Amino acid sequence: MRKLIKLRDLLLGIDKLETSNKKLEESNLFKIKELKAFEILKPYFPEGYLFESSFSMSFQAIQHILNDIFIYKPATILEFGSGLSTQIISNFLLENKLDTKLYSVDDDGEWQSMLKVSNPNVTLFSFSLIQDSPYSYQKNGKWFDVPDDHELTKLNFDLVIVDAPKKNVCKYSRYGFIPFLKDKISEKAIIYVDDSNRPDEQQIVEWAKENFPTINTSRFHQRYTRISPKEAFSTRPS
């Protein structure tokens, strides 16, 4: 009987229809929550034009980050990939008078020069991407060319946002943050990995869990993953 039912569903495409409906529901729910996050973040948008692109983090992810900043008061934040999130976090820190240092890394110096004008409280660093970086996966890919004696190598970070380099740079392009941050994050550090709906980022998340003192790992809307130690409560947006 079960075989007949499966054959019927296959012939009529019922299983595909159910899958399609589920994806549609998930997509609609994501859009509703994205609109809610958009409204909550509005007070921290940059003045003038809001530059948002397909490379930007979702508004929900940024809201989640702000929740963590407000609750856990990280002393230092390191962000790989400067953009919309940088501007919103910068304004949030200023508005709430938080003594948190935000360091943002990108490979586009011209883009960072534009961001610097409206975000003077952010320390922006531009590094080119070099082939066979010692921080890249198996040391034969591309990653940021951070000098061994650079300021970033001497700091410890409480919150890390991984949204760069771009995926088309090389295989496991964002892997480099793992060896780079060895002995550079606090025991209570929180790590965000964006675009964790992609296979490369999913694998990178697994490697990160093996290398850092983490307990909780949650992937939200298939878009980003938050990795953290044991916590008393959730800061996840509703």
N, CA, C and O of each residue as an XYZ file, in Angstrom:
952
protein
N       0.821     -1.200      0.000
C       0.000      0.000      0.000
C       0.864      1.263      0.000
O       0.609      2.213     -0.740
N       1.900      1.246      0.856
C       2.788      2.404      0.948
C       3.485      2.664     -0.380
O       3.678      3.810     -0.787
N       3.866      1.555     -1.056
C       4.535      1.701     -2.348
C       3.605      2.336     -3.378
O       4.024      3.150     -4.201
N       2.319      1.941     -3.311
C       1.340      2.502     -4.240
C       1.138      4.002     -3.980
O       1.012      4.797     -4.911
N       1.111      4.369     -2.690
C       0.937      5.776     -2.328
C       2.130      6.596     -2.814
O       1.965      7.692     -3.350
N       3.342      6.047     -2.619
C       4.550      6.744     -3.073
C       4.561      6.893     -4.589
O       4.948      7.932     -5.124
N       4.122      5.821     -5.278
C       4.060      5.868     -6.741
C       3.044      6.908     -7.197
O       3.293      7.648     -8.148
N       1.899      6.966     -6.516
C       0.869      7.961     -6.847
C       1.404      9.382     -6.665
O       1.244     10.243     -7.530
N       2.051      9.602     -5.505
C       2.597     10.937     -5.216
C       3.655     11.334     -6.235
O       3.748     12.494     -6.636
N       4.454     10.346     -6.649
C       5.504     10.614     -7.633
C       4.900     11.002     -8.972
O       5.344     11.956     -9.612
N       3.873     10.249     -9.394
C       3.236     10.518    -10.678
C       2.504     11.854    -10.696
O       2.500     12.560    -11.705
N       1.885     12.190     -9.569
C       1.114     13.431     -9.489
C       1.960     14.636     -9.079
O       1.497     15.775     -9.121
N       3.213     14.367     -8.678
C       4.098     15.462     -8.268
C       3.723     16.066     -6.934
O       4.028     17.229     -6.669
N       3.057     15.282     -6.083
C       2.604     15.785     -4.783
C       3.781     16.142     -3.878
O       3.752     17.159     -3.184
N       4.826     15.292     -3.891
C       5.978     15.553     -3.027
C       6.664     16.858     -3.417
O       7.112     17.615     -2.556
N       6.742     17.114     -4.728
C       7.359     18.359     -5.196
C       6.508     19.568     -4.812
O       7.021     20.634     -4.473
N       5.200     19.370     -4.875
C       4.279     20.451     -4.520
C       4.412     20.805     -3.044
O       4.432     21.982     -2.684
N       4.504     19.790     -2.192
C       4.653     20.026     -0.757
C       5.966     20.734     -0.458
O       6.019     21.647      0.366
N       7.033     20.299     -1.143
C       8.330     20.937     -0.957
C       8.284     22.386     -1.408
O       8.823     23.275     -0.749
N       7.633     22.609     -2.541
C       7.508     23.965     -3.076
C       6.735     24.862     -2.122
O       7.120     26.010     -1.899
N       5.642     24.345     -1.554
C       4.835     25.117     -0.610
C       5.618     25.445      0.654
O       5.500     26.542      1.200
N       6.413     24.494      1.110
C       7.219     24.709      2.317
C       8.251     25.803      2.080
O       8.466     26.667      2.931
N       8.891     25.755      0.903
C       9.891     26.773      0.574
C       9.252     28.147      0.457
O       9.840     29.154      0.855
N       8.040     28.180     -0.094
C       7.317     29.443     -0.234
C       6.979     30.017      1.143
O       7.119     31.219      1.369
N       6.537     29.163      2.054
C       6.223     29.599      3.415
C       7.472     30.131      4.113
O       7.420     31.160      4.785
N       8.594     29.428      3.953
C       9.845     29.859      4.570
C      10.294     31.198      3.994
O      10.772     32.071      4.720
N      10.134     31.349      2.681
C      10.522     32.593      2.026
C       9.666     33.761      2.513
O      10.185     34.848      2.768
N       8.362     33.539      2.641
C       7.460     34.593      3.108
C       7.751     34.968      4.557
O       7.719     36.144      4.919
N       8.036     33.960      5.383
C       8.363     34.219      6.787
C       9.649     35.033      6.901
O       9.748     35.949      7.718
N      10.633     34.685      6.067
C      11.897     35.423      6.067
C      11.651     36.889      5.715
O      12.202     37.785      6.356
N      10.831     37.133      4.703
C      10.557     38.499      4.266
C       9.845     39.300      5.347
O      10.141     40.478      5.547
N       8.908     38.663      6.045
C       8.185     39.341      7.122
C       9.145     39.733      8.245
O       9.101     40.855      8.748
N      10.010     38.797      8.629
C      10.975     39.079      9.698
C      12.015     40.101      9.253
O      12.515     40.888     10.056
N      12.331     40.074      7.964
C      13.297     41.036      7.435
C      12.716     42.450      7.503
O      13.431     43.403      7.813
N      11.437     42.582      7.216
C      10.785     43.886      7.302
C      10.740     44.386      8.747
O      10.927     45.573      9.011
N      10.494     43.479      9.659
C      10.466     43.843     11.076
C      11.851     44.316     11.530
O      11.974     45.332     12.214
N      12.890     43.569     11.142
C      14.252     43.958     11.501
C      14.615     45.300     10.878
O      15.295     46.117     11.499
N      14.156     45.525      9.643
C      14.396     46.788      8.935
C      13.870     47.964      9.752
O      14.554     48.975      9.906
N      12.661     47.827     10.270
C      12.055     48.905     11.053
C      12.809     49.131     12.363
O      12.987     50.272     12.789
N      13.246     48.055     12.994
C      13.965     48.167     14.268
C      15.323     48.848     14.071
O      15.775     49.605     14.930
N      15.964     48.572     12.940
C      17.296     49.113     12.677
C      17.282     50.528     12.101
O      18.328     51.172     12.030
N      16.136     51.011     11.698
C      16.027     52.312     11.036
C      16.755     53.450     11.753
O      17.426     54.248     11.099
N      16.642     53.543     13.075
C      17.302     54.661     13.760
C      18.824     54.673     13.599
O      19.472     55.688     13.853
N      19.382     53.552     13.182
C      20.840     53.453     13.066
C      21.325     53.426     11.616
O      22.502     53.179     11.355
N      20.423     53.677     10.686
C      20.824     53.737      9.281
C      21.712     54.962      9.049
O      21.576     55.974      9.737
N      22.614     54.863      8.081
C      23.453     56.022      7.750
C      22.605     57.143      7.160
O      21.555     56.888      6.570
N      23.061     58.381      7.318
C      22.343     59.508      6.738
C      22.448     59.459      5.219
O      23.452     59.016      4.663
N      21.393     59.922      4.564
C      21.406     59.922      3.110
C      20.996     58.571      2.548
O      20.086     57.923      3.066
N      21.662     58.156      1.502
C      21.295     56.936      0.790
C      21.714     55.683      1.553
O      22.844     55.586      2.030
N      20.799     54.730      1.664
C      21.087     53.456      2.313
C      21.607     52.488      1.263
O      20.840     51.972      0.450
N      22.912     52.242      1.281
C      23.509     51.368      0.270
C      23.405     49.917      0.727
O      24.171     49.461      1.576
N      22.444     49.202      0.149
C      22.216     47.784      0.455
C      22.303     47.015     -0.843
O      21.719     47.419     -1.848
N      23.034     45.898     -0.831
C      23.189     45.107     -2.048
C      23.043     43.631     -1.730
O      22.798     43.251     -0.585
N      23.196     42.803     -2.756
C      23.076     41.352     -2.562
C      24.201     40.811     -1.689
O      24.113     39.691     -1.185
N      25.265     41.605     -1.506
C      26.382     41.173     -0.669
C      26.172     41.545      0.803
O      26.907     41.074      1.671
N      25.184     42.379      1.082
C      24.946     42.840      2.450
C      24.377     41.713      3.316
O      23.678     40.826      2.827
N      24.694     41.771      4.608
C      24.093     40.830      5.552
C      22.608     41.131      5.657
O      22.182     42.261      5.417
N      21.827     40.137      6.010
C      20.396     40.358      6.192
C      20.182     41.286      7.384
O      21.010     41.344      8.292
N      19.069     42.006      7.372
C      18.766     42.906      8.484
C      18.562     42.110      9.773
O      18.862     42.599     10.862
N      18.054     40.891      9.648
C      17.873     40.058     10.846
C      19.205     39.702     11.486
O      19.337     39.709     12.709
N      20.190     39.391     10.652
C      21.515     39.060     11.172
C      22.123     40.256     11.894
O      22.717     40.116     12.963
N      21.967     41.441     11.289
C      22.510     42.649     11.915
C      21.783     42.947     13.224
O      22.414     43.344     14.203
N      20.472     42.759     13.251
C      19.715     42.957     14.489
C      20.197     41.993     15.572
O      20.333     42.373     16.735
N      20.450     40.757     15.185
C      20.951     39.749     16.127
C      22.295     40.193     16.714
O      22.535     40.054     17.913
N      23.159     40.724     15.863
C      24.461     41.213     16.308
C      24.296     42.366     17.299
O      24.977     42.413     18.323
N      23.389     43.293     16.989
C      23.163     44.423     17.894
C      22.614     43.944     19.238
O      22.970     44.491     20.281
N      21.758     42.937     19.219
C      21.260     42.370     20.477
C      22.423     41.860     21.326
O      22.473     42.096     22.533
N      23.353     41.163     20.684
C      24.520     40.634     21.403
C      25.387     41.760     21.955
O      25.878     41.691     23.082
N      25.565     42.792     21.145
C      26.386     43.919     21.592
C      25.751     44.587     22.809
O      26.440     44.920     23.774
N      24.442     44.779     22.757
C      23.742     45.455     23.850
C      23.781     44.633     25.136
O      23.946     45.183     26.225
N      23.628     43.322     25.007
C      23.570     42.453     26.195
C      24.964     42.121     26.736
O      25.201     42.196     27.942
N      25.877     41.757     25.841
C      27.170     41.239     26.301
C      28.289     42.276     26.326
O      29.373     41.998     26.839
N      28.045     43.458     25.783
C      29.008     44.563     25.830
C      30.430     44.129     25.444
O      31.349     44.279     26.248
N      30.626     43.603     24.247
C      31.979     43.194     23.842
C      32.920     44.391     23.813
O      32.537     45.484     23.394
N      34.148     44.179     24.257
C      35.137     45.265     24.250
C      35.666     45.503     22.842
O      35.933     46.639     22.450
N      35.814     44.420     22.089
C      36.356     44.534     20.735
C      35.566     43.661     19.764
O      35.213     42.524     20.074
N      35.299     44.213     18.592
C      34.605     43.495     17.523
C      35.492     43.506     16.289
O      36.060     44.539     15.932
N      35.609     42.360     15.644
C      36.351     42.266     14.387
C      35.397     41.816     13.295
O      34.712     40.801     13.422
N      35.367     42.588     12.227
C      34.468     42.298     11.110
C      35.282     42.099      9.833
O      36.111     42.936      9.478
N      35.038     40.993      9.157
C      35.642     40.743      7.848
C      34.584     41.036      6.789
O      33.621     40.282      6.644
N      34.760     42.126      6.052
C      33.786     42.533      5.052
C      33.074     43.794      5.494
O      32.104     43.722      6.248
N      33.541     44.963      5.034
C      32.960     46.243      5.445
C      31.753     46.583      4.571
O      31.753     46.330      3.367
N      30.723     47.164      5.199
C      29.542     47.516      4.413
C      28.411     48.037      5.256
O      28.620     48.801      6.199
N      27.204     47.621      4.912
C      26.008     48.081      5.605
C      26.071     47.763      7.097
O      25.724     48.601      7.929
N      26.510     46.564      7.432
C      26.603     46.172      8.841
C      27.558     47.094      9.598
O      27.301     47.442     10.750
N      28.655     47.489      8.959
C      29.629     48.379      9.585
C      28.975     49.699      9.968
O      29.165     50.199     11.077
N      28.205     50.259      9.042
C      27.559     51.548      9.273
C      26.527     51.478     10.391
O      26.465     52.360     11.247
N      25.721     50.427     10.378
C      24.674     50.291     11.392
C      25.274     50.043     12.770
O      24.848     50.654     13.750
N      26.252     49.156     12.851
C      26.902     48.876     14.144
C      27.584     50.132     14.665
O      27.499     50.440     15.854
N      28.258     50.857     13.783
C      28.938     52.093     14.165
C      27.962     53.077     14.798
O      28.236     53.624     15.866
N      26.826     53.304     14.146
C      25.830     54.242     14.669
C      25.208     53.742     15.965
O      24.905     54.536     16.855
N      25.019     52.442     16.074
C      24.457     51.849     17.289
C      25.396     52.081     18.478
O      24.943     52.424     19.570
N      26.686     51.897     18.268
C      27.663     52.107     19.340
C      27.667     53.561     19.797
O      27.734     53.842     20.993
N      27.593     54.489     18.835
C      27.583     55.911     19.172
C      26.305     56.298     19.903
O      26.346     57.004     20.911
N      25.171     55.833     19.392
C      23.875     56.194     19.966
C      23.740     55.702     21.411
O      23.162     56.389     22.254
N      24.272     54.523     21.687
C      24.150     53.933     23.022
C      25.372     54.190     23.900
O      25.476     53.667     25.009
N      26.291     55.000     23.389
C      27.486     55.395     24.147
C      28.235     54.186     24.702
O      28.624     54.156     25.870
N      28.425     53.198     23.844
C      29.118     51.973     24.238
C      30.607     52.096     23.945
O      31.009     52.538     22.869
N      31.402     51.706     24.904
C      32.856     51.784     24.756
C      33.373     50.510     24.103
O      34.164     49.771     24.689
N      32.920     50.268     22.896
C      33.310     49.074     22.133
C      34.115     49.503     20.915
O      33.734     50.431     20.202
N      35.224     48.822     20.684
C      36.060     49.128     19.531
C      35.679     48.207     18.371
O      35.662     46.983     18.507
N      35.374     48.826     17.228
C      35.011     48.058     16.043
C      36.116     48.159     14.999
O      36.469     49.249     14.549
N      36.655     47.002     14.622
C      37.677     46.920     13.585
C      37.057     46.212     12.387
O      36.487     45.130     12.524
N      37.171     46.824     11.220
C      36.568     46.246     10.022
C      37.619     46.074      8.930
O      38.355     47.005      8.603
N      37.674     44.867      8.373
C      38.688     44.507      7.372
C      38.030     44.275      6.020
O      36.981     43.638      5.930
N      38.654     44.796      4.971
C      38.142     44.592      3.620
C      39.324     44.657      2.653
O      40.395     45.146      3.010
N      39.126     44.161      1.426
C      40.199     44.216      0.430
C      40.021     45.379     -0.543
O      40.819     45.552     -1.464
N      38.964     46.182     -0.333
C      38.695     47.310     -1.218
C      38.951     48.621     -0.476
O      38.088     49.101      0.259
N      40.135     49.194     -0.668
C      40.503     50.411      0.024
C      39.659     51.608     -0.369
O      39.368     52.463      0.468
N      39.261     51.682     -1.636
C      38.445     52.802     -2.100
C      37.077     52.798     -1.429
O      36.567     53.846     -1.032
N      36.490     51.615     -1.306
C      35.200     51.468     -0.638
C      35.306     51.870      0.826
O      34.424     52.545      1.356
N      36.392     51.452      1.480
C      36.569     51.800      2.885
C      36.779     53.303      3.073
O      36.362     53.859      4.088
N      37.416     53.961      2.115
C      37.604     55.413      2.195
C      36.256     56.122      2.215
O      36.087     57.130      2.902
N      35.307     55.596      1.466
C      33.960     56.168      1.453
C      33.275     55.941      2.798
O      32.591     56.832      3.300
N      33.453     54.758      3.384
C      32.830     54.446      4.666
C      33.422     55.285      5.794
O      32.717     55.660      6.731
N      34.706     55.575      5.703
C      35.401     56.304      6.768
C      34.805     57.678      7.003
O      34.795     58.164      8.134
N      34.309     58.308      5.951
C      33.755     59.659      6.055
C      32.604     59.720      7.055
O      32.524     60.652      7.855
N      31.720     58.737      7.010
C      30.541     58.743      7.876
C      30.662     57.817      9.084
O      29.726     57.695      9.874
N      31.818     57.166      9.225
C      32.017     56.237     10.351
C      33.383     56.452     10.984
O      34.218     55.548     10.967
N      33.626     57.633     11.540
C      34.944     57.941     12.100
C      35.317     57.117     13.324
O      36.491     57.036     13.686
N      34.317     56.501     13.969
C      34.611     55.712     15.171
C      34.992     54.268     14.859
O      35.250     53.481     15.769
N      35.028     53.918     13.563
C      35.403     52.561     13.157
C      36.848     52.562     12.656
O      37.248     53.431     11.881
N      37.616     51.586     13.106
C      38.983     51.429     12.606
C      38.937     50.518     11.392
O      38.690     49.318     11.510
N      39.179     51.104     10.215
C      39.089     50.370      8.957
C      40.488     49.986      8.468
O      41.403     50.809      8.446
N      40.628     48.737      8.082
C      41.894     48.252      7.536
C      41.640     47.622      6.171
O      40.736     46.801      6.016
N      42.443     48.010      5.187
C      42.332     47.439      3.851
C      43.569     46.602      3.557
O      44.692     47.106      3.604
N      43.364     45.333      3.256
C      44.451     44.422      2.903
C      44.124     43.755      1.574
O      42.989     43.335      1.346
N      45.099     43.660      0.718
C      44.883     42.951     -0.539
C      44.782     41.461     -0.259
O      45.237     40.981      0.779
N      44.184     40.738     -1.191
C      44.091     39.284     -1.072
C      45.284     38.683     -1.798
O      45.510     38.978     -2.971
N      46.043     37.850     -1.117
C      47.231     37.262     -1.732
C      47.059     35.760     -1.917
O      46.414     35.088     -1.112
N      47.643     35.254     -2.980
C      47.621     33.823     -3.264
C      48.569     33.103     -2.321
O      49.596     33.655     -1.926
N      48.232     31.883     -1.963
C      49.044     31.058     -1.063
C      49.242     31.730      0.291
O      50.318     31.649      0.884
N      48.203     32.390      0.770
C      48.258     33.003      2.094
C      48.455     31.923      3.155
O      47.855     30.852      3.059
N      49.286     32.185      4.164
C      49.487     31.189      5.230
C      48.205     30.932      6.026
O      48.112     29.946      6.757
N      47.229     31.813      5.884
C      45.965     31.632      6.599
C      44.908     30.933      5.749
O      43.864     30.543      6.273
N      45.149     30.769      4.477
C      44.154     30.165      3.593
C      44.082     28.654      3.804
O      44.951     28.056      4.437
N      43.025     28.053      3.257
C      42.834     26.611      3.400
C      43.984     25.864      2.737
O      44.244     26.028      1.545
N      44.669     25.039      3.531
C      45.836     24.276      3.083
C      46.926     25.177      2.491
O      47.810     24.710      1.773
N      46.846     26.465      2.801
C      47.861     27.457      2.423
C      48.065     27.584      0.911
O      49.143     27.963      0.454
N      47.041     27.271      0.155
C      47.165     27.447     -1.303
C      45.971     28.209     -1.888
O      45.675     28.105     -3.079
N      45.296     28.971     -1.034
C      44.196     29.805     -1.499
C      44.491     31.266     -1.207
O      45.607     31.616     -0.821
N      43.489     32.120     -1.393
C      43.656     33.553     -1.151
C      43.043     33.962      0.187
O      42.018     33.431      0.616
N      43.702     34.919      0.828
C      43.152     35.541      2.042
C      43.839     36.877      2.245
O      44.768     37.220      1.514
N      43.388     37.628      3.230
C      43.919     38.961      3.473
C      45.410     38.935      3.831
O      45.859     38.099      4.615
N      46.144     39.841      3.255
C      47.586     39.932      3.484
C      47.862     40.795      4.724
O      48.301     41.939      4.615
N      47.595     40.222      5.893
C      47.806     40.933      7.157
C      49.251     40.714      7.620
O      49.648     39.572      7.849
N      50.040     41.777      7.760
C      51.433     41.627      8.217
C      51.505     40.989      9.603
O      50.620     41.194     10.434
N      52.547     40.228      9.844
C      52.697     39.534     11.126
C      52.755     40.483     12.312
O      52.340     40.124     13.414
N      53.262     41.682     12.098
C      53.405     42.639     13.192
C      52.304     43.688     13.218
O      52.441     44.715     13.881
N      51.206     43.438     12.497
C      50.116     44.415     12.427
C      49.362     44.495     13.755
O      49.358     43.554     14.549
N      48.729     45.638     13.967
C      47.952     45.875     15.186
C      46.931     44.777     15.453
O      46.737     44.381     16.602
N      46.278     44.282     14.405
C      45.239     43.260     14.568
C      45.768     41.966     15.165
O      45.035     41.245     15.842
N      47.028     41.672     14.919
C      47.605     40.419     15.418
C      47.889     40.475     16.911
O      48.239     39.462     17.516
N      47.741     41.656     17.507
C      48.070     41.831     18.931
C      46.833     42.038     19.798
O      46.940     42.310     20.994
N      45.653     41.907     19.181
C      44.409     42.142     19.905
C      43.652     40.854     20.172
O      43.869     39.842     19.505
N      42.754     40.901     21.163
C      41.817     39.820     21.428
C      40.415     40.330     21.119
O      40.106     41.497     21.357
N      39.565     39.448     20.586
C      38.242     39.880     20.141
C      37.139     39.115     20.860
O      37.257     37.925     21.152
N      36.053     39.853     21.134
C      34.910     39.276     21.846
C      33.754     38.937     20.919
O      32.883     38.140     21.269
N      33.747     39.541     19.736
C      32.698     39.261     18.752
C      33.328     39.356     17.366
O      34.033     40.318     17.059
N      33.070     38.353     16.536
C      33.668     38.286     15.197
C      32.564     38.092     14.166
O      31.681     37.252     14.339
N      32.622     38.879     13.090
C      31.653     38.789     11.995
C      32.404     38.413     10.725
O      33.296     39.142     10.290
N      32.050     37.289     10.135
C      32.753     36.792      8.953
C      31.838     36.905      7.734
O      30.909     36.116      7.564
N      32.118     37.902      6.888
C      31.314     38.122      5.691
C      32.214     38.440      4.491
O      31.794     39.121      3.555
N      33.437     37.946      4.527
C      34.411     38.170      3.450
C      35.581     37.213      3.670
O      35.785     36.732      4.785
N      36.354     36.933      2.612
C      36.250     37.401      1.227
C      35.045     36.787      0.498
O      34.342     35.933      1.038
N      34.828     37.240     -0.728
C      33.730     36.721     -1.535
C      33.983     35.259     -1.892
O      35.127     34.806     -1.904
N      32.916     34.529     -2.182
C      33.022     33.091     -2.407
C      33.798     32.738     -3.671
O      34.397     31.665     -3.750
N      33.791     33.645     -4.673
C      34.444     33.314     -5.945
C      35.947     33.559     -5.933
O      36.612     33.393     -6.955
N      36.481     33.950     -4.790
C      37.925     34.198     -4.670
C      38.702     32.893     -4.763
O      39.700     32.804     -5.478
N      38.240     31.888     -4.041
C      38.874     30.571     -4.050
C      38.010     29.618     -3.241
O      37.019     30.038     -2.644
N      38.368     28.354     -3.213
C      37.659     27.359     -2.416
C      37.847     27.674     -0.931
O      38.959     27.972     -0.494
N      36.766     27.608     -0.162
C      36.793     27.924      1.267
C      37.438     29.284      1.506
O      38.329     29.413      2.345
N      36.994     30.287      0.779
C      37.630     31.608      0.821
C      37.631     32.240      2.212
O      38.510     33.047      2.516
N      36.662     31.890      3.062
C      36.575     32.523      4.384
C      37.239     31.705      5.493
O      37.155     32.050      6.671
N      37.885     30.640      5.104
C      38.535     29.768      6.080
C      39.582     30.511      6.903
O      39.787     30.185      8.073
N      40.244     31.497      6.317
C      41.385     32.152      6.937
C      41.163     32.733      8.311
O      42.114     32.885      9.077
N      39.900     33.068      8.650
C      39.672     33.657      9.969
C      39.969     32.665     11.092
O      40.264     33.072     12.216
N      39.893     31.371     10.797
C      40.108     30.366     11.842
C      41.566     30.355     12.315
O      41.808     30.545     13.507
N      42.548     30.140     11.426
C      43.934     30.191     11.904
C      44.359     31.591     12.344
O      45.184     31.735     13.246
N      43.795     32.627     11.705
C      44.181     33.982     12.076
C      43.780     34.304     13.515
O      44.518     34.987     14.226
N      42.620     33.819     13.945
C      42.104     34.146     15.270
C      42.563     33.187     16.361
O      42.134     33.304     17.509
N      43.424     32.251     16.017
C      43.936     31.335     17.033
C      44.615     32.139     18.138
O      45.527     32.922     17.873
N      44.163     31.938     19.388
C      44.684     32.661     20.557
C      44.374     34.151     20.511
O      45.018     34.938     21.205
N      43.385     34.552     19.693
C      43.040     35.971     19.608
C      41.571     36.243     19.933
O      41.097     37.358     19.716
N      40.848     35.264     20.439
C      39.461     35.509     20.835
C      39.280     35.115     22.291
O      39.956     34.219     22.796
N      38.357     35.801     22.958
C      38.098     35.530     24.366
C      37.323     34.227     24.522
O      36.789     33.693     23.550
N      37.265     33.723     25.747
C      36.557     32.467     26.003
C      35.058     32.600     25.761
O      34.382     31.610     25.481
N      34.539     33.815     25.869
C      33.104     34.038     25.684
C      32.789     34.649     24.320
O      31.706     35.198     24.117
N      33.720     34.553     23.403
C      33.549     35.176     22.086
C      32.369     34.576     21.317
O      32.084     33.382     21.413
N      31.700     35.426     20.563
C      30.602     35.031     19.681
C      31.060     35.235     18.245
O      31.648     36.265     17.916
N      30.792     34.254     17.390
C      31.224     34.315     15.988
C      30.005     34.211     15.071
O      29.170     33.320     15.228
N      29.919     35.124     14.126
C      28.871     35.075     13.106
C      29.507     34.734     11.762
O      30.468     35.379     11.344
N      28.975     33.728     11.091
C      29.423     33.370      9.745
C      28.238     33.572      8.810
O      27.232     32.868      8.908
N      28.362     34.536      7.903
C      27.259     34.821      6.991
C      27.265     33.857      5.802
O      28.274     33.212      5.521
N      26.142     33.769      5.118
C      25.994     32.926      3.923
C      26.201     31.442      4.223
O      26.741     30.708      3.395
N      25.777     31.008      5.390
C      25.981     29.604      5.758
C      24.977     28.663      5.107
O      24.877     27.497      5.486
N      24.231     29.174      4.121
C      23.427     28.297      3.277
C      24.287     27.652      2.194
O      23.831     26.750      1.490
N      25.537     28.116      2.061
C      26.444     27.589      1.045
C      27.309     26.472      1.627
O      27.706     26.542      2.790
N      27.606     25.445      0.833
C      28.399     24.298      1.316
C      29.751     24.693      1.901
O      30.143     24.159      2.939
N      30.471     25.612      1.263
C      31.782     26.014      1.772
C      31.677     26.586      3.181
O      32.451     26.222      4.066
N      30.714     27.485      3.382
C      30.559     28.117      4.688
C      30.084     27.113      5.736
O      30.444     27.222      6.908
N      29.275     26.132      5.317
C      28.834     25.104      6.258
C      30.032     24.313      6.778
O      30.116     24.007      7.968
N      30.949     23.989      5.886
C      32.148     23.263      6.292
C      33.043     24.133      7.174
O      33.623     23.652      8.148
N      33.149     25.401      6.830
C      33.962     26.325      7.621
C      33.415     26.450      9.043
O      34.183     26.537     10.001
N      32.101     26.459      9.176
C      31.478     26.493     10.500
C      31.898     25.273     11.318
O      32.206     25.398     12.503
N      31.913     24.103     10.698
C      32.314     22.880     11.406
C      33.766     22.980     11.864
O      34.095     22.571     12.977
N      34.626     23.515     11.020
C      36.035     23.692     11.416
C      36.161     24.707     12.546
O      36.983     24.536     13.446
N      35.365     25.744     12.503
C      35.409     26.765     13.557
C      35.015     26.161     14.898
O      35.625     26.469     15.922
N      34.011     25.313     14.896
C      33.564     24.669     16.135
C      34.662     23.810     16.749
O      34.735     23.661     17.969
N      35.512     23.249     15.902
C      36.601     22.402     16.386
C      37.763     23.226     16.959
O      38.563     22.709     17.739
N      37.854     24.481     16.581
C      39.014     25.292     16.935
C      38.771     26.335     18.017
O      39.725     26.869     18.583
N      37.509     26.632     18.314
C      37.213     27.653     19.295
C      36.355     27.099     20.423
O      35.661     26.099     20.240
N      36.397     27.753     21.608
C      35.636     27.258     22.770
C      34.143     27.524     22.627
O      33.596     28.403     23.293
N      33.494     26.768     21.764
C      32.079     26.990     21.476
C      31.223     25.814     21.922
O      31.678     24.672     21.983
N      29.975     26.126     22.231
C      29.006     25.103     22.633
C      27.744     25.200     21.786
O      27.236     24.195     21.288
N      27.252     26.410     21.632
C      26.006     26.632     20.901
C      26.271     27.010     19.447
O      27.062     27.910     19.164
N      25.612     26.322     18.540
C      25.703     26.654     17.120
C      24.298     26.627     16.536
O      23.610     25.607     16.586
N      23.882     27.763     15.980
C      22.537     27.838     15.402
C      22.602     28.516     14.052
O      23.252     29.549     13.890
N      21.909     27.914     13.068
C      21.827     28.509     11.741
C      20.436     29.096     11.581
O      19.435     28.422     11.825
N      20.379     30.367     11.165
C      19.121     31.078     11.110
C      18.697     31.361      9.674
O      19.428     31.982      8.902
N      17.497     30.889      9.333
C      16.917     31.113      8.010
C      17.863     30.667      6.894
O      17.789     31.171      5.773
N      18.743     29.729      7.202
C      19.704     29.221      6.229
C      20.648     30.320      5.728
O      21.385     30.098      4.767
N      20.640     31.492      6.357
C      21.410     32.624      5.842
C      22.700     32.879      6.617
O      23.717     33.243      6.028
N      22.660     32.689      7.936
C      23.862     32.934      8.750
C      23.884     31.984      9.941
O      22.854     31.450     10.352
N      25.077     31.787     10.483
C      25.249     30.903     11.628
C      25.900     31.673     12.770
O      26.835     32.446     12.556
N      25.411     31.463     13.952
C      25.961     32.089     15.164
C      26.577     31.005     16.029
O      25.911     30.028     16.371
N      27.839     31.169     16.383
C      28.574     30.210     17.208
C      28.942     30.898     18.518
O      29.466     32.011     18.508
N      28.671     30.245     19.640
C      28.918     30.903     20.921
C      29.179     29.893     22.027
O      28.907     28.704     21.858
N      29.706     30.359     23.163
C      29.853     29.484     24.330
C      28.509     29.357     25.051
O      27.484     29.798     24.531
N      28.508     28.766     26.224
C      27.274     28.588     26.989
C      26.729     29.943     27.399
O      27.474     30.815     27.848
N      25.407     30.115     27.240
C      24.778     31.395     27.570
C      23.518     31.189     28.405
O      22.898     30.126     28.374
N      23.155     32.228     29.150
C      22.007     32.137     30.027
C      20.690     32.270     29.290
O      19.690     31.685     29.706
N      20.670     33.035     28.193
C      19.439     33.229     27.442
C      19.754     33.548     25.984
O      20.910     33.733     25.603
N      18.705     33.607     25.191
C      18.864     33.816     23.753
C      18.708     35.281     23.378
O      17.869     35.992     23.931
N      19.533     35.725     22.421
C      19.403     37.087     21.891
C      18.826     37.057     20.466
O      18.850     38.064     19.757
N      18.328     35.935     20.074
C      17.783     35.772     18.719
C      16.569     36.667     18.518
O      15.680     36.694     19.369
N      16.513     37.402     17.409
C      15.333     38.215     17.122
C      14.094     37.343     16.980
O      14.182     36.206     16.516
N      12.941     37.869     17.377
C      11.699     37.072     17.309
C      11.173     37.033     15.887
O      10.141     36.414     15.628
